Amino acid sequence: MNLHIDPPLGGVSKRAGFQSQPPFTAHTILDMWPVDVDSGRAVLGVRPALTVIDSPGDTVECLQNVSGVRSDGPRQSMVACSGSDIFWWDETVWRYAGGAQASAADTGRAVFSTSFLQQAFIFIDDAKPIVFDYPTNTAVTLEEHAGDCPAGCRGGFTWQGGIWLFGQEGSPHVLYGSRTSNAFDWDFSADIEDEGGAVFDLGTRWGGTPITAGFEQTSDTAIISALGGMVAYHGHPRRLGAPEVISNLYILGQGAWTKTPDDTVYAMTPRGLIMIDLQANVMPVSDKSIPDDLVGLAYEYTDPTICVQYDSWLNAVHITDRKSGSEQAWTYFLDTRAFVKNTLTNYPFCMAEFAPFITSDTSGVLLGRSA
């Protein structure tokens, strides 16, 4: 008798008994992807090995895309933090940054950052952000044109033409925003009629609880995640922006979310992987198929361990957790809605996609080594 068994292109499913296993799934899949990376066909194949590329140091705590114009570098580059040193990519090798703060980045944890115009803003826990200016190759402490930039904010993002900061140890619930079009103006006393002035939010919408993540979803909408839940800002708060509570879930750190090209967000929460659509609706990603390993993950405010990164080459979302003793890595394939577990020799501080590295047979997702 011939027995026909279809390959488990639907990924891992542990929510059903063996006799009622959903079609095209398996109880355990390790390092087997439901796609042939050479042809793109839906067929079970071995996960390709990771490629080791030149690294600026033994560990990489931060990776940040940055663009600009300089005579000895590409238009699209990347900034990395390694062992407190700041580097930039010149298309061939990593080069040291210059400036007074070129060796002042935090170490031993994920370091978050954002880009604005031709600069990268690197957030540290004991001072104002480090500003790396790509055209001049200088890393210096932010110096205000007006007002006083809050110090010690570990997270931030770019939205509505300004820089937004959060994660200040003494005020972890407060969100700060610079003046529109000027990341160096932090004058919060600007007149209420000044629609471009710096602004702060004391977090009443998220119950005054610590902010865990923040990002631009679209040019009109920013998502703020706090332990008290998630809020979508529809427009700038000085320009009649309306905050809307969208969920009682929270994202497990500033590195635990990613966006697809159509601005759909995927993020890790205590409930597992969620999706946020363009209307800011929050939806769990299939409670029936999400692995138990990804539900109820621990969150450490001062040292979040989870990374989530969209891979445009695979049309997939990579998820890693470097928590000591329970390290894990998964890939969620959007085309097949399959979760597949991966083994790594190192679980990263950070992940980022760098478009210049993408080829017909190479992903552009970089993993920042943690040990």
N, C-alpha and C positions, 0 to 999 in steps of 0.2 A: 504494500500500500504506500502510495506517495503522500506525504504530508507536506502541505504548503504552509510555510510560516513567513509572514511579512516582517520585514525589519522594523524595529521599534523607533520609527522616525518621530513619534510623538514624545519621546524622551522618558524621563523617570515619572512613575506614578506609584506612590506607596499608600494611597488612601483607600485601596480596595483589596479584598481578599484575592488570593491567587486564582481562584476559579472565576472571578468576575473582573479580571484585569481589563482595563479599557483597551480597545483595539490600538495597535501600533505603539504600545508603551511597554516598558519593562520595569521590574522592581528595582534593578540596579543597572546603571550605565556609567562607566568610568572611562574618561578620555576617548569616547566614541561620539563623533558628531554626526547629525542627520543631514550632512551635506558633503558632497565631494568638492573640496576647495579648488581643484583644478578645472573641473567642468561646470560646477555650479548645480549639478544634478542632485535631486533628493535621493541620497543613498547613504547607508551607514558606512562610515569610514573612520579610520584612526585620526585623532586630533594631531595636527602638525606640531612638530616641536617648536618651542619658542626660540627665536634667534637672539643671541647675545650681541648687542651693539656697543660701540664705545660709550663708556659712561664717564661722567665727570668725577666720580669718586666711588667709594665702597657702598655708600647708601645714597638714595635720592629721595629727599623729603618733599620736593615740590616740582611740578612741571606746569608751565604756563605758556600758552601761545602768545606771541607778541608780533606785531607788524610795524614796519616803518621803513624809512629810507636812510641808508648809509652806504658809503662807497665800498666798504670791505665786507658786506654781508648781504644776505638775501632780503627780499621784501617781507617774506614770512619766515619768522624765526621762532625760537623757543627759549625760555629761561628755565634754568634748573637750579635748585638749591641742594648742595651736597656737603655734609659736614660743616655747616655754617657758611660755606663759600657760595657765591652766586656766579653762575656761568651763563653764557649764551651760545647758541649753535650757529656756526658760520657756513653751513652746508657741508662741511667736511669733518670738523672737530669741534669740541666744546672749548670755549675760550673764557678766561677769567674776566669778570666784570671789574671795572675800576671804581673809584669813589670811596668815600670815607666809610660806608657801610657794606662794602663788598664782601666782608666776612662776618656779618652780624645776623645771619638768618638763624632761626631756631633749629635745633637738632633733636633727634630721638622721637619725633612724632610727625604726623602729616602736617605740612605747612600749606596754608591756603593763600590764594592770590587772585587777582583779576587784572585784566588789561583795559586800558583806557587811552585812546588815541595811540601814540607811539611809546607808551610807557606800561610797565608792569608794576602793580602795587602788591607788595608782599607783606602779609600780616604777621606780626610777632606779638608775643604775650607780655612784653614789658616796656614797650615804647610805641611811638607812632609808626605808621607803616613805612617800610622801606620802598622808595620809588626808584625803580631801575629805568633809566632813560635810554632807549635803544639807540637812537642816533648818536648820542655822545658817550655811550658805554659807561655811564656813571650810576652807582647805587648810593643814594643818600637818604637820610631821614626826611620825611615830608616836612616842608616849611610852608606855613600858611601865608596866603595873601591877605586873609582876614579871618578873624575868629580863632577858635582853638580846636584843632582836630582831636577827637578822643583817642587816648593812648591805650594800648593793651587789648585791642580788639583782635580776636583770633580769626574772624571770618569777615567776608565782604563780597560785594558783587557790583557790577556796572548796570545801571538802568536809568532810563529817562535822562541821559546826558550827564549823569553824575556818579559818584562813588558812594556806596552804602556800606556801613560798618555795623558789626554786632559781635557779641562774644566777649565783651569787657568783663573781667572777673568781678568787679564790684557792682556792675549793673548789667548782668547777662540778659535781662529782658528788654533792654532798650535798643532801638534801631536808630541809627544816625545816617543822615544823607547830606552830601555836600551840595553846594550851589550848582544848579544846572549849568553845564558847559564849563565848570571850573572846579576841578577836584582839589583845589587848594584854598577854597573859600568855605570856612566852617563857622560863619557868623550866624548863629541860631537866633540872634535878636533882630534879624531883618524884619522889616515891617510886614504885617499880615497881608498887606496888599501886594507885596513883592512876590510874584508867582514863581520866581526862579531861585529864591533864597534857600539857604540851608535849613534843614528840618530834622526834628527827632520825634520818635513815637515811643511813649512809655509802655506800650504793650497791653493796654486794657483789653483789646480784642483777643489776645492770646492769654489772658488771665494773669498778666504780669509774670509769666514763667520764662525760664531761660530759652533764648532762641537757639535752635539746633542747626538751622540751614536757611539760606536765603539766596534767591537767584531770579534773574529775568526769564520769564517764560516767553513773552512776546514783548514788542516795543511798548505795548499798552499795559501789560500785566506782570507783576512781580509776585512770587510766592514766598511767604514767610512761614517757616515751620518753627514751632516752639513746643515745649513739653505739654502745653495746654491745648495744642491743636494747630491747624494750618489756616492761614489767612491769605486770600488773594487780594492784592491791591490793584484795582482797576483804575489806573491813572495816578498821577503824582498827587500826594496829599495836599500840596499847596495849589493844585490846579483842579480842585473838586474831585480828586481821586476818592473812590468809594471802597473801603476795605470790606471784604466779605469773608465770613467764616465758612470754610469749605470742608473741614474734616476735624474729627477729634484725634486723628492719628498724628504722629510726628515722624519726621525723617531722621535717620540715625547718623546725622553728621553732615558737614558741608561736602564731604566727598561721596556721599551716599545717594546722589541723584545724577541723572544724565538726560540729555535731550536728543531726540531724533531730528532729522532735517525739517520735518513739518511742525516742530515745536511741541510735539508730544513729549511728556516727561515720564521717565521711569525712575522710581526711587524705592529704597529699602526702608521699611517701617517695622515696628514690633510685630505687625501682622504678616509681614513678608513683603514681596514686591507689589507695588501699586503702579497704576498709570494715572496721569493727570492729563485730560484732553484739553483742547483749545478753549473750551468754555469753563475751564477750571473745575470740572467734575472729577472727583477722586474715585477710582475703581480698583478694587483688588484684582490682581492678575490671577484668575482662575484658582480659587481656593481648593478645587479638587485636584489640581496637578502640582501646585507649589510644594516643593519638598519640605518635610518637617524640619530639616536642618536649617531652613531659612526663616522659620517662624520663631518669634520670641527671642531674637538676638539681643544681647546685652548692649547697652549704650553707656559710654564713658564720656562725660562732657568735656573733660580736659584732654582726652586722648581718644577720639573716635577712631575705630579700627576698620571701618567698612568702606570699600571703594565700589563705585558703579560707573561703568563707562560704555557708551554706545560705540559699536564697531560698524562703520558704514560699509566696509568691505564685505562683512558677513551678514549685515542687517541683523545684528544680534546685540544683546546687552551682557557684558561681563560683570560678574559680582564676585568680590573677594572679601574675606574677613581675616585679618592677621592676628586676631585675639589669641594670645599665647595659650597653647594647650588645646585650642579648638579651631585651628586654622582651616579654612575651606575656600573653594573656588567653584563657581558655577557659570555656565553660559546659557542664556535664555534666547532661543532662536525665534525671531518674530514671525518668520514665514510659516514655521511649523508649530509654534507655541510649545516648543520642547525645552525642558530643563535638562541639562546634562552636567554631571559633576566632572571637574578637572583636578588633576594633581599638579602642583607646582613645587619647585625646589625652594621658592621664596615667595612669601605673600606680601604684597607691596604696601608701601606708605601711600602711594598715589598712582593714579592712572590718567592718561590723557591721549587723545587722538591727535596726531600730527600729520596733516594732509600731505605734505611733501614726501612722506615716507610711503604712501600708498601706491602700489603698483598693481598690475593685473593678477599677481599671485602673492601679494604681501599686504597684510593688515598694517595700518598706521597707528595701532594702539600700543602705547609704551607703558611699561610697568616700572615704577620707581622702587628699586630694591630697598628692603627694610633691614636686612642683616647680611 
